[in-house]
């Protein structure tokens, strides 16, 4: 009986709520939903480097087109050789590397809207591996070339390996071009004409000396000369996949990113 009376009392109290109470409650809920949707929109549009966000933007038709400039239109940016690149990235802790990589990929997906993040690679490299790019990579068709940096200490010494490697991703429709790069060949990279930009940085600490491992992508499209006789066209990727795994040449142990 007592429980019944309490229930009836609560029902009477509920019914006695004034109209402005429900109006205030409804408006408060609407405002909360509006703020939540606004925050979610900012998150989705502001962070396309997160694969789920990129999928949403693709469905909405709001992704930026893949980056592809002519050499004359390529944005300015710092160019650095392996020595400078090592000094810049070797001491970054895992948190700093993760923040840097998110910013680099986000900038690439948003048509390089932050020029200050553009870092071009220069130097001489010895090719150690080559493979075809697939639909699981950042883009395809194309191929990837891994190069070991070589530095000549002085004019009297031969070039020696430096603890820097690059994974150079070439977007191209030419299926034969991959075979023109062989392990042991030299890969010369310069700001002009390559415009090979750093997209991701990792640090391999398995040896005595940490190795800086970078993924680079060309942002200037056009012809690429291989030796004296072979030429292929570096073309703008048709589609990007921010869910791709890095590095593109998987090792037995993952480097720090």
N, C-alpha and C positions, 0 to 999 in steps of 0.2 A: 504493500500500500504506500509505504513511504517513497519507494522508488517511482511509483506511478505519479505521486504528487510532484516529485522533483522534475520528472520529465515534462509534466504539464506546465510547471512554472517556467522551465527553460523554453518551451514552445511559445508561451505567452511573451517572454522577454524577446525572443527572436522576432516575433511578429510586430513588437512595439518599436523596432528599429526605425528611425526617421528616414524619409526618402533621401535626404542629402547624404546619409551614411552610405547607401548603396551607390549613389552617384559618385561619391568620393572614392569608394572602393573600386568601382569600374574604371574610373579615370586613372587611378594609381596603377592598376594592372596594365592598362593600355600604355601608360608612360613607361613602365618597366619593360614591356615587350618591345616598344619602340627603341629604347636605349639598347636592349639586348641585340636586336636586329642590326642596329647601327654599328655596334661594336663588332658583331660577327662579319658584317660587310667590310669594315675596315680591315679586319684580320684576313679575310679571304683575298681582297683586292691588293692588300699591302704585302702579302707573303705568298706569291705564286710558287716559290721554291718548295713549299710543302705540297707533296704530290696530291693529297685530297683537295686542297684548295685549287690546284691547277686543273684538276678534273672538273670541278664546279665551274671554273672560268671557261673551260673549253665548251661545256654544255651551254653556257650563256653566250658563247661567241665573243668573249671579252679578253682573250689572250692576245698579247702583242705578237706580231709576226716574227719568225726567227731572224736573228741578226744577219745581215749581209750587206756590206758596203762595197763600193768600188775603192780602189787604192787611194784615189784622190779625195774621197769623201770619208775615209776612215777617221775616227776621232783621234785627237792627240792623246798621248799617254806616255808615261815614263817607260824607258827601255833599260833593261839591266842584264848584265852577263851573269854566269853562274856564281862568281864570287859574291857579287852584290845580292843576288837572290838568296844565297845561303845566309848571309849576314841578316837579311831581312826576316827570314822565316824560321831559321833553325832554333831560335830560342823561344818561340811561341809555345805557351802551354796548351794542353788539350782544349780548354775552354775558349781561349783566344782563337785557336785554329777553327773550332766549330763555328764561332761567330763570324770569322772571316769567310769561311766557305759558304755559309748561308747568304752573306752579303754579296759575294761574287756571283753565285748562281742567280740570286734575285735580280741583280743588276743585268745579267745576261738575258734573263727571261723578260725583263722590262725595257728592252732595247737600249741598254747602256745609258740609262738616265742619270747615272752618277759617274761622270767622267773621272773623278778622283780615284775610283776603284780600278781603273784600267791599268794593267801592268803588262807590258810587252816583254817577251823573252828574246834574248840574243845569245849567240854563242855557237860553238862547234860541239857536235855530239856524235857518238858512235852508236849505230843502230844495234840493239840487242834482241829485239823481238818485233814481230809484225802480226797483226790479225785483222780479220774482217769485222766490221761493226754489224750488229744485229738489232732487231727491234727492242731488245732489252737494254741497249745502250742509249746514250743521250740523244743520238740521232742515227739514222741510217737511210740510204746506203752510204758506204764509205769504209774507211779502214783506220786503224790506229798503229802508230809507230812509237816504240819506246826507245829513247836515246839516253846514253850515258854521257854526261858532260866531260869534256876534255879541256884542260887548261895547260898552256905553255908557261911555266914559271918565269922564264926569261928567254931572250933570243938565242941563247946557247944551249938550251935544254929542249928535249922532246916533250910533246904534250902528254900529260898524265891524267888519269881519272880524277874527277872532283866529286865530292859527295852530293851531287845533284843529278836527278833524272827527270826527264819529261816524257809524258804520254801525249803525243801530238795526234789529235783527232782530225782526220781529213774528210769532210763531207764531199762526196763526188759520185757521179753516176757512172764513172769509168771503172768497170769491174777489173780491168787488166792492170790498173795502176798499182794495185797492192803488190803485184809481183815485181815491180821495179825497185822496191826497197828490200834490201837483203841484210841480215845480220852481218856486221862487220863493215858495212858501208858508212860513209860519213854523211851526216845531216847538218847542213849549215843553216842557221836560223837568224834572221835579222828583222828589225822593225819594218824596213822597206826592202822587199815587197811583201813579206809574209804576214805581218800584223798578227802574230800568234800571241793571244792574250791568255794570261793565267786564269783558269776557271776554278781550280781546286788545288789545295796544298795539303800534303800529308808529311809525316815525319816517321821514317823507318829507323827504329832504335835497336835493331837486332845485332848490329855489329859494334865494333869499338867506337866508331864515329857515326853519329846520327846522319842519315841521308835525307835530304829534302826531296820529296817526290811530288812533282806538279803535273796536273792535267792542263793542257793548253789547247785552245781552239782558234782557228783563223777567223778573223772578222772582215777581212778584205777578200772578196771573191775575184777569181780570174785564173789565168793560166799559171801552172806550176811546172817549172822545168826540172826534169830528172836526168842528170847526165847531159850528154850532147844530143841525144836522139829522141828522147821521150818527153812528151808534154801531155798533161791532163788538166782538166778544168776543176778548180775548187768552186763548188756551187753552194748557194744558200740552202741550208737544210729545209726539207719540206715540213717536218714536224719534230717537236722536241719532247723528250721524256725525262722530266725532272726526277722520276723515281729510279733512274739508272744507278747502278752501283759503281763506286769508285774504290780503288783504282781499276782501270779497265783491263789491266793484266793482273789477275788475282795471284797473290803470293800465299805461301803456306800459313803465314801469320799476318794478320792485318796490321798495317801501320797506324800510327796515331793520326787522327784527323780532327 
